[in-house]
Amino acid sequence: MKPHGYGGRVLRVDLTSGTLVDEPTMKYAKDWVGGRGINEWILFNELDPVCRPLGPENIFTIGVGPLVGTLSPFCSRVSVDTKNAFTGGVGSANCGGHFGAEMKYAGYDNLIFTGRSEKPVYLWLCDGKAELRDASHLWGLTTWETEKRIRTDERDNEVRVIGIGQAGENLVRSACVMSDRAKAAGGSGVGAVMGSKNLKAVAARGALPITVAEPGRFIKAVDAARAKVETFPKAKLYRKDGYYGVESYYGSPAWEAGFRPVRNGQDGYWEPEKIKKVAGDSIKKYREKILACYGCPVGCMPWMNIPDGPYAIKGEGWWNNSSNSFCTRVDVDNPEPAIKAHLLTNQYGLDGDNASVVIAWAFEAYEKGLITKEDTDGLELTWGNHEAMLSLIHKLAHREGFGEFLADGVKAASEKLGRGSEDFALHIKGQDTVDGIRISKGWGFGVVTSPAAGRHLRGATHSFSPEKFRSWDNVAYNVHMQEQFKGILDITGTCLYNNRLLSWETVITPKSAEYIAELASSLTGMDLNYERFTLIGKRLHNIEKAMNTIHGGFNRKDDYPPKRYWEEPVKSGPYKGDHIDHETWDKTLDEYYGLHGWDPETGLQTRKGLEELGLTVVADRLVAAGFLK
């Protein structure tokens, strides 16, 4: 009998041979629940440390948790995990939308892809059946065109698609995996890995039931969770104005908290007259409505429409990161080309967060005279030149001209150029990093120590109160707890946003997972209390830590910010002079390692710490690899 709360099957797809094999989900779910947990456990056990991220020997996984596709609020998230195309370590991304629910209704919880197809293919899932289909006619299409073509072929507009655009096909390191035209699983080069396998997309359509272990108890838990949502003061505002409209209005402290690097991180403060042009209250004239992911009672993503003019475009998407990537980072204060840039990256399957880093680096290299118009295909990479920004997005996604020089990320580009350009190449462990980290201390520390290398959703904490976000108090503990909590969210398929208990303003404790534990326990029939959830969160983080050690060779020296952020202070604004105090960083790192049970001198795990978590097999693997005595 199919287990409660699950599609019931893990599908293994050998793209080289075209073989598809089912496994029961419960083979893994009893220990790792689902989603990212199952993905990472399979990767840890089956990935060869010497495999190349873009080689056929890499493994590419897609997974959803048990709460996805149910009445549980905010449960739509899809985990995409593989070997990181930038770092060689943990590659992990996550997106919302409607694909995850449809994948479960089709009968599958996790998809495990190995090998490489000789020709482009896509995977079709429908009511317990799976089939690899020719995708030659889809190769070269945008993510929007791909979804439309598959739906047309199936004569069904309810088919849900997750896949890549031209950036993934061209193995651009900043390529992402895109679901529902607008939901990006970004970072780690996951789109490039998918493209390296000649896998264009996964399309799902299903009507299989998800059964519930204790229906009465589950409905009660759902009602309680939805009631909690309505206690969140911003819920009604999100429904009206979206996340960006609520959190990034003109005058919001978010503009001064240093999350958005200015001119490639030369500063952490942007001039108010520029902010005003792209702030939430100014950009709302392009917003037609707010859309929601599956099961979300709030909604946060705007449908944008520029009806005419040179930047005419419409589509879903504009996020806080968008104003970072396409405004402050390259000094563009015209909202129309910035909106177009965001929607173009969605079409090309390009992660705007990563892509904007290498683009801004190129602008600064041009400013410093290290490259000229002869190098950039005639483009003048002067700050604020939005036409040049749009051109580089296209060139980058297609590896055309100067885009080829940038396509492997900022570390590779700066090493090719040299001449001191490495000093302003903003990457962590080799992956381009979008975030400013000098003003908001918990945010910065979480970004740098993230196992996914420079990504802010895997431990970063923040507040909109300057007294809190500029303080080092409890940073190590709060980041440590946020890591565990994000693990709980990802193994169940729960979204981080739009919920009072999930707000970064909240101090995270094990109790924060209590309502999720009740939902998951009553749904699956397993005893998933918050103590067990917290343990799984710790175990998952340590699995990823070990993978980064074995595959990437990372240790303490890799848990430091890029040179610019380590050495240069914020140059202007109310927090002028804010910087990273080296002694405080080291002390916080010591405390953080101690909370994890890791060796503070090396930053590596210890046998004692791993065995206390029941991860003796991980300790043995580290010993065999020469990283643990």
Backbone torsions as a table, in degrees:
resi	resn	phi	psi	omega
1	MET	NA	139.6	-180.0
2	LYS	-63.3	135.4	-178.9
3	PRO	-67.4	146.9	178.8
4	HIS	-62.2	135.8	174.9
5	GLY	87.5	-2.6	-174.1
6	TYR	-125.2	157.8	167.6
7	GLY	-68.0	-32.8	171.3
8	GLY	107.4	-12.7	-174.4
9	ARG	-135.5	143.9	166.1
10	VAL	-103.4	126.7	-178.5
11	LEU	-104.2	124.2	175.3
12	ARG	-101.8	125.8	-175.9
13	VAL	-119.2	111.1	174.1
14	ASP	-90.2	103.0	-174.8
15	LEU	-71.1	-23.6	179.1
16	THR	-69.0	-47.1	-177.5
17	SER	-94.5	-17.2	-175.8
18	GLY	80.5	14.1	-177.9
19	THR	-84.5	136.1	177.1
20	LEU	-121.0	128.1	-177.1
21	VAL	-133.8	132.7	177.1
22	ASP	-90.6	147.3	168.2
23	GLU	-130.0	152.4	175.6
24	PRO	-71.9	133.5	-179.6
25	THR	-58.3	-35.4	-175.0
26	MET	-67.7	-12.6	173.0
27	LYS	-58.0	-29.5	-178.7
28	TYR	-113.7	-31.0	-170.1
29	ALA	-67.1	-27.8	-178.1
30	LYS	-63.5	-25.5	178.0
31	ASP	-104.4	-31.1	-170.0
32	TRP	-122.7	2.3	174.5
33	VAL	68.2	-64.6	-179.5
34	GLY	170.6	-170.6	174.8
35	GLY	52.2	-128.0	-178.6
36	ARG	-60.0	-32.0	-179.3
37	GLY	-61.2	-50.2	178.7
38	ILE	-66.6	-43.3	179.0
39	ASN	-54.4	-52.0	-173.4
40	GLU	-69.5	-34.1	178.8
41	TRP	-65.9	-41.7	177.3
42	ILE	-64.7	-43.5	178.7
43	LEU	-62.1	-43.4	-178.6
44	PHE	-60.2	-41.6	-175.0
45	ASN	-82.4	-25.1	-169.5
46	GLU	-115.4	-14.9	-178.9
47	LEU	-81.2	128.8	174.0
48	ASP	-76.6	128.8	-179.1
49	PRO	-57.1	-24.8	-177.8
50	VAL	-90.9	1.4	-178.3
51	CYS	-68.2	148.2	179.8
52	ARG	-87.5	137.3	-179.6
53	PRO	-55.0	-37.1	-178.8
54	LEU	-103.2	15.7	176.1
55	GLY	-92.1	160.9	-179.4
56	PRO	-63.9	-18.8	-178.9
57	GLU	-76.4	-13.4	176.5
58	ASN	-68.8	156.6	179.4
59	ILE	-114.1	134.7	-178.0
60	PHE	-119.9	126.8	-173.9
61	THR	-127.3	147.9	173.5
62	ILE	-130.9	130.9	-177.1
63	GLY	-147.0	151.0	175.9
64	VAL	-128.8	152.8	-178.9
65	GLY	-90.4	172.4	-175.2
66	PRO	-65.1	-28.1	-177.9
67	LEU	-76.9	-15.2	179.6
68	VAL	-67.0	135.2	178.2
69	GLY	82.5	11.1	177.8
70	THR	-113.0	-172.7	178.4
71	LEU	-77.6	-5.5	-179.9
72	SER	-60.5	130.0	-179.7
73	PRO	-68.6	145.7	175.3
74	PHE	67.4	22.5	-174.7
75	CYS	-110.9	83.8	-179.3
76	SER	-134.2	1.1	-164.9
77	ARG	-76.0	143.8	-179.6
78	VAL	-118.8	129.1	178.2
79	SER	-99.4	132.6	178.0
80	VAL	-121.6	117.6	-173.0
81	ASP	-133.8	143.2	-176.2
82	THR	-168.4	-170.8	172.0
83	LYS	-83.1	132.8	-172.6
84	ASN	-66.3	124.7	-178.2
85	ALA	-70.7	-18.0	177.3
86	PHE	-90.8	-47.5	-167.1
87	THR	-104.1	-22.5	-172.6
88	GLY	81.4	-4.8	178.1
89	GLY	-98.2	-140.0	-177.7
90	VAL	-67.3	126.6	172.4
91	GLY	-113.2	118.0	-172.5
92	SER	-149.3	129.4	-180.0
93	ALA	-141.0	169.0	-172.1
94	ASN	-155.8	141.0	177.6
95	CYS	-147.2	163.6	177.7
96	GLY	-103.3	-146.2	-179.8
97	GLY	104.1	-148.6	-176.1
98	HIS	-121.2	-7.0	-176.9
99	PHE	-62.8	-43.3	-175.1
100	GLY	-57.1	-45.0	178.7
101	ALA	-62.8	-43.3	-178.3
102	GLU	-65.7	-36.5	177.2
103	MET	-60.9	-40.6	177.6
104	LYS	-69.3	-41.7	177.9
105	TYR	-62.9	-24.9	175.7
106	ALA	-80.2	-9.5	172.8
107	GLY	108.1	12.5	-173.7
108	TYR	-130.6	141.0	178.8
109	ASP	-104.2	-36.3	-178.7
110	ASN	-141.1	144.8	177.4
111	LEU	-121.4	128.0	-176.5
112	ILE	-120.7	111.4	-177.3
113	PHE	-104.5	129.7	175.0
114	THR	-126.5	163.4	176.3
115	GLY	74.0	-162.0	-178.9
116	ARG	-149.1	131.0	177.6
117	SER	-76.0	145.4	177.7
118	GLU	-67.8	-31.2	-179.7
119	LYS	-130.5	161.7	179.3
120	PRO	-59.9	135.6	178.2
121	VAL	-137.3	163.3	165.3
122	TYR	-132.5	155.9	-179.3
123	LEU	-98.6	128.0	178.0
124	TRP	-105.9	126.1	178.2
125	LEU	-118.8	130.1	179.3
126	CYS	-157.9	114.0	172.1
127	ASP	48.3	53.7	174.6
128	GLY	84.6	1.3	179.0
129	LYS	-117.5	144.4	-179.4
130	ALA	-131.2	145.0	-175.9
131	GLU	-152.9	133.3	171.7
132	LEU	-85.4	130.6	-177.4
133	ARG	-124.6	153.2	178.5
134	ASP	-63.0	133.7	179.0
135	ALA	-121.2	20.6	-179.4
136	SER	-58.4	-35.5	-179.8
137	HIS	-75.5	-12.5	179.1
138	LEU	-96.6	-21.4	-176.9
139	TRP	-64.6	129.3	-177.3
140	GLY	98.3	-8.7	179.3
141	LEU	-86.4	155.6	172.2
142	THR	-71.5	170.2	177.0
143	THR	-64.5	-35.2	178.7
144	TRP	-66.5	-45.3	-179.8
145	GLU	-66.2	-35.8	-179.6
146	THR	-63.6	-47.3	178.2
147	GLU	-59.1	-46.0	-178.2
148	LYS	-61.9	-41.9	-177.7
149	ARG	-67.5	-42.8	179.2
150	ILE	-64.6	-41.9	177.9
151	ARG	-64.0	-38.3	177.9
152	THR	-65.1	-44.3	179.1
153	ASP	-61.0	-37.2	-178.8
154	GLU	-87.6	-8.4	-175.8
155	ARG	53.2	44.9	-175.5
156	ASP	-151.7	109.4	-179.3
157	ASN	-80.4	2.2	177.4
158	GLU	-98.7	-0.9	174.2
159	VAL	-62.1	136.6	178.9
160	ARG	-109.2	138.5	-171.3
161	VAL	-129.0	138.1	170.0
162	ILE	-128.3	133.5	-175.4
163	GLY	-175.7	-161.3	-174.5
164	ILE	-121.7	159.5	172.5
165	GLY	-105.6	-155.4	-177.1
166	GLN	-65.1	-31.4	-179.3
167	ALA	-62.1	-43.2	177.5
168	GLY	-67.1	-40.5	178.0
169	GLU	-60.0	-36.7	-177.9
170	ASN	-89.4	8.6	176.2
171	LEU	58.7	33.9	174.3
172	VAL	-70.0	130.5	-172.3
173	ARG	-62.4	-28.7	-179.4
174	SER	-89.3	14.7	177.5
175	ALA	-69.7	141.2	178.8
176	CYS	-115.1	175.4	172.8
177	VAL	-106.1	128.4	-171.4
178	MET	-113.7	130.1	177.1
179	SER	-113.2	139.2	175.1
180	ASP	53.5	36.1	173.5
181	ARG	70.3	-15.9	-171.8
182	ALA	-140.6	-12.1	-175.3
183	LYS	-98.5	107.6	-172.4
184	ALA	-97.2	125.3	164.4
185	ALA	-88.9	96.1	-169.2
186	GLY	-107.6	161.5	179.7
187	GLY	90.3	159.7	173.9
188	SER	71.3	1.8	-179.0
189	GLY	65.5	30.6	-175.8
190	VAL	-62.3	-32.2	177.3
191	GLY	-67.0	-36.3	177.1
192	ALA	-66.4	-40.1	177.7
193	VAL	-62.4	-44.3	178.4
194	MET	-60.9	-42.9	178.7
195	GLY	-65.6	-35.6	-179.7
196	SER	-63.8	-20.1	178.7
197	LYS	-94.3	3.9	-175.3
198	ASN	58.1	31.9	177.8
199	LEU	-102.5	107.9	-175.4
200	LYS	-80.0	-39.4	-173.2
201	ALA	-165.1	167.7	165.4
202	VAL	-124.5	129.6	178.8
203	ALA	-119.7	136.7	-174.7
204	ALA	-133.2	143.0	173.0
205	ARG	-151.0	126.0	-177.2
206	GLY	-155.5	160.7	177.8
207	ALA	-139.0	21.5	179.0
208	LEU	-76.6	144.7	-176.1
209	PRO	-77.8	153.2	167.5
210	ILE	-109.3	115.7	-175.5
211	THR	-86.9	159.0	-175.8
212	VAL	-120.5	131.2	-177.2
213	ALA	-66.8	-48.0	-177.7
214	GLU	-129.8	85.9	-172.8
215	PRO	-56.3	-45.7	-178.6
216	GLY	-61.8	-46.9	179.7
217	ARG	-64.8	-38.5	-179.5
218	PHE	-65.4	-46.4	179.6
219	ILE	-61.8	-38.5	177.4
220	LYS	-62.4	-41.4	179.0
221	ALA	-67.5	-38.0	177.4
222	VAL	-63.2	-46.0	-180.0
223	ASP	-61.4	-40.2	179.9
224	ALA	-65.9	-40.8	179.9
225	ALA	-65.8	-42.4	179.8
226	ARG	-67.6	-33.7	176.7
227	ALA	-64.9	-37.5	178.2
228	LYS	-63.3	-35.1	179.1
229	VAL	-57.6	-42.2	-176.1
230	GLU	-71.5	-10.9	173.9
231	THR	-83.0	-10.5	178.5
232	PHE	-77.1	112.0	-173.7
233	PRO	-57.8	-27.9	-175.4
234	LYS	-87.9	-2.6	-176.0
235	ALA	-57.7	-48.3	-179.3
236	LYS	-65.0	-35.2	179.6
237	LEU	-68.0	-40.2	177.5
238	TYR	-60.6	-40.8	-179.5
239	ARG	-62.1	-30.6	-177.2
240	LYS	-89.6	-44.7	-170.1
241	ASP	-116.6	-6.4	-178.0
242	GLY	76.8	171.2	-176.4
243	TYR	-63.2	-46.4	-177.7
244	TYR	-64.7	-41.1	-179.3
245	GLY	-63.2	-31.4	-177.9
246	VAL	-84.9	-42.4	-172.2
247	GLU	-93.0	-15.3	-174.8
248	SER	-126.6	36.5	174.3
249	TYR	-69.1	163.5	178.9
250	TYR	-66.4	124.9	-176.6
251	GLY	99.9	-6.9	178.1
252	SER	-64.3	138.8	177.9
253	PRO	-63.8	-15.3	178.9
254	ALA	-60.7	-28.3	-179.8
255	TRP	-71.9	-21.0	-176.6
256	GLU	-108.6	-0.4	-173.8
257	ALA	-84.9	1.5	173.4
258	GLY	83.3	9.4	178.6
259	PHE	-70.0	-29.2	-173.8
260	ARG	-104.6	103.6	177.4
261	PRO	-64.0	144.4	-178.1
262	VAL	-110.5	129.4	-179.9
263	ARG	48.3	63.5	178.4
264	ASN	59.4	34.3	176.4
265	GLY	79.3	10.3	174.7
266	GLN	-61.1	-27.9	179.4
267	ASP	-142.7	170.0	175.3
268	GLY	-117.7	12.5	-176.4
269	TYR	-134.6	132.6	179.9
270	TRP	-111.0	145.2	-175.3
271	GLU	-63.2	136.0	-176.6
272	PRO	-56.7	-35.3	-179.1
273	GLU	-66.2	-26.2	175.9
274	LYS	-80.6	-41.7	177.4
275	ILE	-55.9	-43.9	-175.6
276	LYS	-58.2	-32.1	-176.8
277	LYS	-73.0	-25.0	-174.9
278	VAL	-121.4	3.7	-179.9
279	ALA	-66.1	166.3	-175.3
280	GLY	-55.4	-39.9	-178.2
281	ASP	-73.0	-23.0	177.8
282	SER	-84.6	-33.2	-173.5
283	ILE	-85.4	-7.8	-175.3
284	LYS	-64.6	-19.3	-179.6
285	LYS	-67.3	-16.4	177.5
286	TYR	-95.7	-5.1	-175.3
287	ARG	-93.1	121.2	-179.0
288	GLU	-95.4	-32.7	-178.8
289	LYS	-165.5	170.3	177.0
290	ILE	-112.3	131.8	-179.2
291	LEU	-109.5	158.3	-177.8
292	ALA	-127.5	152.3	172.4
293	CYS	-77.7	174.5	179.9
294	TYR	-56.4	131.0	173.0
295	GLY	74.4	7.1	-178.3
296	CYS	-90.0	123.0	179.3
297	PRO	-85.4	5.1	-176.4
298	VAL	-119.1	-65.0	-173.9
299	GLY	91.2	146.9	-178.5
300	CYS	-148.8	-15.7	-171.4
301	MET	-99.1	127.0	-177.0
302	PRO	-84.1	149.8	167.1
303	TRP	-93.9	118.1	-173.8
304	MET	-103.3	146.6	-180.0
305	ASN	-145.9	115.0	168.3
306	ILE	-103.7	102.4	-166.3
307	PRO	-70.8	-26.5	-176.2
308	ASP	-155.2	178.1	-179.6
309	GLY	92.8	-179.1	-174.6
310	PRO	-65.4	-18.3	-177.8
311	TYR	-112.7	23.1	-178.0
312	ALA	-57.8	127.5	-179.7
313	ILE	-171.7	155.5	173.1
314	LYS	-145.0	148.7	-179.7
315	GLY	167.2	174.4	-178.0
316	GLU	-84.8	131.8	170.7
317	GLY	130.5	127.6	165.1
318	TRP	-177.3	119.1	-169.2
319	TRP	-127.8	169.4	175.8
320	ASN	-53.2	-42.6	180.0
321	ASN	-62.7	-27.0	-178.2
322	SER	-61.4	-42.5	-179.7
323	SER	-72.4	-20.8	172.3
324	ASN	-73.1	-55.3	-173.2
325	SER	-66.0	-43.3	-168.7
326	PHE	-112.2	5.6	177.0
327	CYS	-125.1	-79.8	-171.4
328	THR	-62.9	-39.2	-173.4
329	ARG	-64.8	-33.4	-179.7
330	VAL	-115.2	8.4	173.8
331	ASP	66.3	36.3	178.2
332	VAL	-97.3	120.1	-179.5
333	ASP	-112.8	15.9	175.1
334	ASN	-98.3	113.7	-173.5
335	PRO	-66.8	-28.9	-174.0
336	GLU	-67.2	-50.7	175.7
337	PRO	-66.5	-27.8	177.3
338	ALA	-66.2	-45.0	176.8
339	ILE	-61.7	-43.1	178.6
340	LYS	-61.5	-39.3	178.8
341	ALA	-60.2	-44.3	179.4
342	HIS	-60.4	-47.6	-176.9
343	LEU	-70.9	-29.9	174.3
344	LEU	-65.7	-42.7	179.2
345	THR	-63.6	-36.0	175.0
346	ASN	-60.4	-43.8	-179.0
347	GLN	-66.3	-42.9	-178.1
348	TYR	-77.6	-10.2	-174.7
349	GLY	68.2	45.2	-177.2
350	LEU	-115.3	126.9	177.6
351	ASP	-73.4	109.8	-177.7
352	GLY	-60.0	-32.9	179.6
353	ASP	-60.3	-52.5	-179.3
354	ASN	-70.3	-46.3	-174.4
355	ALA	-61.0	-38.4	-177.3
356	SER	-66.9	-23.4	-179.2
357	VAL	-68.0	-49.1	-179.0
358	VAL	-71.4	-29.2	175.7
359	ILE	-67.0	-45.6	179.0
360	ALA	-65.3	-36.5	175.4
361	TRP	-59.2	-42.2	179.1
362	ALA	-63.7	-39.5	177.0
363	PHE	-60.1	-42.6	-179.3
364	GLU	-70.3	-37.6	176.9
365	ALA	-61.1	-36.8	176.6
366	TYR	-67.0	-43.7	179.1
367	GLU	-58.5	-37.2	-177.1
368	LYS	-86.0	0.5	178.5
369	GLY	78.6	14.4	-179.2
370	LEU	-81.3	-22.6	172.2
371	ILE	-134.1	157.6	-178.8
372	THR	-129.7	-179.3	179.1
373	LYS	-60.6	-24.9	177.3
374	GLU	-67.0	-29.3	179.5
375	ASP	-83.4	-29.5	-169.5
376	THR	-101.2	21.3	-179.5
377	ASP	62.5	32.1	176.9
378	GLY	87.6	-0.3	-179.0
379	LEU	-78.9	137.1	173.1
380	GLU	-92.4	104.7	-175.8
381	LEU	-88.1	63.2	176.5
382	THR	-95.5	145.5	-178.1
383	TRP	-53.7	133.9	179.2
384	GLY	89.2	-5.5	-179.0
385	ASN	-78.7	91.1	-175.1
386	HIS	-71.3	-27.6	177.4
387	GLU	-64.6	-40.5	177.3
388	ALA	-65.4	-39.2	177.6
389	MET	-59.6	-48.5	-179.2
390	LEU	-63.0	-39.9	178.8
391	SER	-63.9	-40.8	-179.3
392	LEU	-68.1	-34.7	175.9
393	ILE	-59.1	-46.1	178.6
394	HIS	-63.8	-47.6	-177.9
395	LYS	-63.5	-39.3	-179.6
396	LEU	-64.5	-47.5	-177.8
397	ALA	-62.7	-29.9	-176.3
398	HIS	-104.3	1.5	-175.9
399	ARG	53.5	43.8	-179.8
400	GLU	-97.0	132.7	174.2
401	GLY	52.2	-125.7	-178.5
402	PHE	-63.0	-21.5	176.1
403	GLY	-61.0	-31.8	176.6
404	GLU	-63.9	-37.6	-179.8
405	PHE	-64.6	-31.9	-175.1
406	LEU	-93.9	-10.8	-163.4
407	ALA	-68.8	-17.2	-179.9
408	ASP	-98.9	11.4	174.9
409	GLY	99.9	171.1	-171.0
410	VAL	-72.1	-32.8	179.0
411	LYS	-64.2	-48.5	-179.3
412	ALA	-64.3	-42.2	-179.4
413	ALA	-63.0	-43.6	-178.0
414	SER	-69.1	-32.4	177.3
415	GLU	-70.3	-34.3	176.1
416	LYS	-68.7	-42.7	-178.0
417	LEU	-76.3	-42.8	-178.8
418	GLY	64.5	-145.4	174.3
419	ARG	56.7	35.4	176.9
420	GLY	85.3	-1.7	-179.2
421	SER	-69.1	-17.3	176.6
422	GLU	-63.8	-26.1	-176.3
423	ASP	-68.0	-24.4	178.7
424	PHE	-118.1	23.1	173.1
425	ALA	-89.5	112.2	-171.1
426	LEU	-93.5	98.1	177.4
427	HIS	-142.5	157.1	176.3
428	ILE	-126.7	121.3	-176.6
429	LYS	58.2	20.6	177.9
430	GLY	102.6	-10.4	179.7
431	GLN	-100.9	134.2	177.1
432	ASP	-54.9	135.9	-178.4
433	THR	-121.7	128.7	-172.1
434	VAL	-84.2	-17.9	-165.2
435	ASP	-94.0	143.6	166.6
436	GLY	-80.6	144.3	-171.8
437	ILE	-136.0	6.7	-173.5
438	ARG	-86.2	-28.8	-174.2
439	ILE	-93.1	-51.4	-179.7
440	SER	-88.4	105.9	-168.3
441	LYS	-71.2	-44.6	179.0
442	GLY	-66.2	-35.4	176.8
443	TRP	-63.6	-52.2	-177.0
444	GLY	-61.9	-43.2	-178.4
445	PHE	-64.9	-39.9	178.8
446	GLY	-67.4	-36.7	178.0
447	VAL	-63.5	-45.5	-175.2
448	VAL	-70.3	-38.9	-176.4
449	THR	-88.2	-3.2	-179.5
450	SER	-54.8	133.2	176.8
451	PRO	-64.1	-22.8	177.1
452	ALA	-85.0	6.0	170.5
453	ALA	67.3	88.7	172.0
454	GLY	78.7	21.7	179.0
455	ARG	-110.0	137.1	-167.5
456	HIS	-87.5	-5.0	-177.7
457	LEU	-95.8	12.0	-176.3
458	ARG	-119.2	33.6	177.3
459	GLY	148.6	-20.7	-178.3
460	ALA	-64.6	136.7	177.7
461	THR	-124.0	153.1	177.2
462	HIS	-156.3	168.5	173.4
463	SER	-140.3	158.6	174.3
464	PHE	-94.3	9.4	175.6
465	SER	-96.7	118.9	-178.5
466	PRO	-55.7	-35.6	179.8
467	GLU	-61.5	-30.1	-179.4
468	LYS	-89.7	-48.9	-171.8
469	PHE	-71.8	-18.8	177.6
470	ARG	-91.7	-1.7	-175.5
471	SER	-95.9	146.1	174.3
472	TRP	-89.5	-0.5	-176.9
473	ASP	-61.5	126.3	174.2
474	ASN	62.3	16.6	-178.7
475	VAL	-60.3	-47.3	-178.0
476	ALA	-60.2	-45.3	-178.6
477	TYR	-65.7	-45.1	-177.2
478	ASN	-65.4	-39.8	176.9
479	VAL	-65.8	-42.7	178.3
480	HIS	-58.2	-42.4	180.0
481	MET	-73.1	-38.2	179.6
482	GLN	-63.0	-36.4	177.3
483	GLU	-60.1	-45.9	179.5
484	GLN	-63.9	-43.4	-176.0
485	PHE	-65.6	-40.9	177.7
486	LYS	-63.6	-33.9	175.4
487	GLY	-61.7	-42.2	177.9
488	ILE	-61.7	-43.0	179.0
489	LEU	-61.7	-42.9	-173.9
490	ASP	-75.4	-29.5	178.8
491	ILE	-78.3	-20.3	177.5
492	THR	-99.3	-18.9	-178.9
493	GLY	90.0	27.6	-175.2
494	THR	-97.2	141.4	-178.5
495	CYS	-81.8	147.5	179.8
496	LEU	-76.8	-27.1	-171.0
497	TYR	-91.0	170.2	167.4
498	ASN	63.2	25.4	179.4
499	ASN	-143.2	132.7	-176.5
500	ARG	-56.6	-41.8	-178.5
501	LEU	-71.8	-19.2	-177.9
502	LEU	-101.2	1.8	-176.5
503	SER	-69.0	140.8	176.0
504	TRP	-65.6	-15.1	176.9
505	GLU	-72.7	-16.8	-176.4
506	THR	-86.2	140.1	172.5
507	VAL	-74.1	119.4	-175.4
508	ILE	-80.8	128.7	173.4
509	THR	-134.2	170.3	176.0
510	PRO	-55.3	-30.3	179.7
511	LYS	-64.1	-21.9	-178.9
512	SER	-61.1	-23.2	-178.6
513	ALA	-93.0	5.1	-171.6
514	GLU	-63.2	-42.2	-177.5
515	TYR	-71.6	-33.0	176.0
516	ILE	-67.2	-38.3	178.2
517	ALA	-61.1	-40.8	179.3
518	GLU	-66.8	-41.6	176.6
519	LEU	-61.3	-49.2	-176.2
520	ALA	-68.3	-38.3	-179.4
521	SER	-66.4	-46.5	-178.7
522	SER	-70.0	-28.3	178.0
523	LEU	-73.5	-49.0	-171.4
524	THR	-91.9	-22.4	-174.3
525	GLY	84.2	-2.2	175.5
526	MET	-86.6	153.9	178.5
527	ASP	-86.4	85.4	-178.5
528	LEU	-102.6	63.4	178.0
529	ASN	-72.6	167.7	-172.0
530	TYR	-68.5	-25.1	175.6
531	GLU	-65.4	-42.2	178.6
532	ARG	-68.3	-39.8	177.3
533	PHE	-59.2	-44.6	-179.3
534	THR	-62.4	-40.4	177.7
535	LEU	-62.6	-44.0	178.7
536	ILE	-62.9	-39.9	177.2
537	GLY	-59.8	-42.0	177.5
538	LYS	-65.7	-42.9	-179.7
539	ARG	-63.3	-43.2	-179.7
540	LEU	-62.3	-44.2	179.6
541	HIS	-62.1	-36.8	180.0
542	ASN	-73.9	-30.5	172.3
543	ILE	-60.4	-46.2	-178.9
544	GLU	-68.3	-37.0	176.2
545	LYS	-59.9	-44.6	179.8
546	ALA	-64.8	-38.3	177.6
547	MET	-63.4	-40.7	178.0
548	ASN	-64.6	-33.7	178.6
549	THR	-70.9	-50.3	-174.6
550	ILE	-72.9	-42.7	-175.7
551	HIS	-88.6	-35.6	-175.7
552	GLY	-104.4	-15.6	-178.7
553	GLY	70.3	24.0	-175.1
554	PHE	-81.2	145.3	174.9
555	ASN	-145.0	-157.9	-174.2
556	ARG	-57.3	-38.3	-176.8
557	LYS	-60.6	-19.3	-178.4
558	ASP	-91.2	-1.5	178.8
559	ASP	-99.3	42.5	177.8
560	TYR	-127.2	153.0	-177.7
561	PRO	-69.1	165.9	172.6
562	PRO	-58.9	157.0	-173.9
563	LYS	-54.3	-44.3	-178.6
564	ARG	-57.5	-47.7	-177.0
565	TYR	-73.0	-27.7	-179.8
566	TRP	-74.9	-31.8	-172.4
567	GLU	-110.1	-25.9	-173.2
568	GLU	-105.1	136.9	175.6
569	PRO	-83.6	168.9	169.7
570	VAL	-65.5	136.0	-169.3
571	LYS	-95.8	-18.0	-176.8
572	SER	-154.0	178.1	178.4
573	GLY	87.0	-175.6	-175.9
574	PRO	-65.8	-20.8	-179.5
575	TYR	-111.6	29.4	175.6
576	LYS	-52.8	132.7	-179.3
577	GLY	94.3	-14.7	176.2
578	ASP	-58.0	136.2	-176.3
579	HIS	-151.7	176.8	176.6
580	ILE	-96.2	112.7	177.6
581	ASP	-74.8	122.1	-172.0
582	HIS	-64.4	-42.0	-179.1
583	GLU	-65.1	-41.0	179.1
584	THR	-66.0	-40.8	177.4
585	TRP	-58.6	-46.8	-178.5
586	ASP	-63.3	-41.6	178.9
587	LYS	-65.2	-39.8	179.2
588	THR	-66.9	-37.2	177.4
589	LEU	-65.0	-41.2	175.9
590	ASP	-58.7	-47.2	-179.2
591	GLU	-63.7	-42.2	179.6
592	TYR	-61.3	-47.3	178.2
593	TYR	-61.6	-39.0	179.0
594	GLY	-62.2	-40.6	178.2
595	LEU	-62.2	-31.7	179.2
596	HIS	-85.8	-12.3	-175.6
597	GLY	79.0	27.5	-180.0
598	TRP	-100.4	162.1	179.8
599	ASP	-74.1	117.5	-177.0
600	PRO	-66.9	-24.4	-178.6
601	GLU	-73.9	-42.6	-176.4
602	THR	-103.1	-20.6	-173.7
603	GLY	79.0	5.5	-178.5
604	LEU	-92.1	161.7	179.5
605	GLN	-72.8	163.5	178.1
606	THR	-120.1	153.4	178.5
607	ARG	-61.9	-41.3	-179.5
608	LYS	-59.2	-48.1	-178.7
609	GLY	-62.8	-40.7	-179.4
610	LEU	-70.1	-40.8	-179.5
611	GLU	-67.7	-30.9	175.5
612	GLU	-64.5	-24.7	177.7
613	LEU	-94.5	3.9	-178.5
614	GLY	74.6	26.5	-177.0
615	LEU	-112.1	47.6	177.8
616	THR	-59.0	-37.1	179.7
617	VAL	-62.2	-33.0	177.6
618	VAL	-70.7	-42.7	177.8
619	ALA	-60.5	-42.7	-179.9
620	ASP	-64.2	-38.3	179.5
621	ARG	-66.3	-39.3	178.2
622	LEU	-66.9	-36.1	176.0
623	VAL	-63.2	-46.8	-179.0
624	ALA	-62.1	-30.8	-179.6
625	ALA	-86.4	-4.0	177.0
626	GLY	85.8	17.6	-178.1
627	PHE	-106.8	-0.7	-178.4
628	LEU	-146.1	133.9	-179.6
629	LYS	-91.0	NA	NA
